[in-house]
Amino acid sequence: MLYELFTWLLVSYSCAGLIALIAAPIVGRIPTVSGKTPILVKLHLYQSAEQLEAVVRRLHFASRKNGTPVRILLADHGSTDDTPAIIKILERNKLLFTTEESASAPAYVLDLRDPSTSES
């Protein structure tokens, strides 16, 4: 009886893993937001390495949850920490949309500049 239970659990877990493996590329291709006007968010950065990735991921999560696309523009005011490296990683993973074509649209502005540091 214990052997049958173990076999059943193992087969169930394997089937669930196989379904998830097959569904992942399909779900990734389904557009979650389409036909809606994107919300433009401008981020002002200076020494913002600690918060940048979390803020961008939260914006994308809220975008998918609400069904409204988001476009993110960055203004880095000369960061000397890891902010430029994090920006490159986020751009490579297609989490930032830094095109200037929508720069004239109304936008929300988030200031992530670290107040404990002074700009030079």
Secondary structure, 3 states (H helix, E strand, C coil): CHHHHHHHHHHHHHHHHHHHHHHHHHHHHCCCCCCCCCEEEEEEECCCHHHHHHHHHHHHHHHHHHCCCEEEEEEECCCCCCHHHHHHHHHHCCCCCCCHHHCCCCEEEEECCCCCCCCC
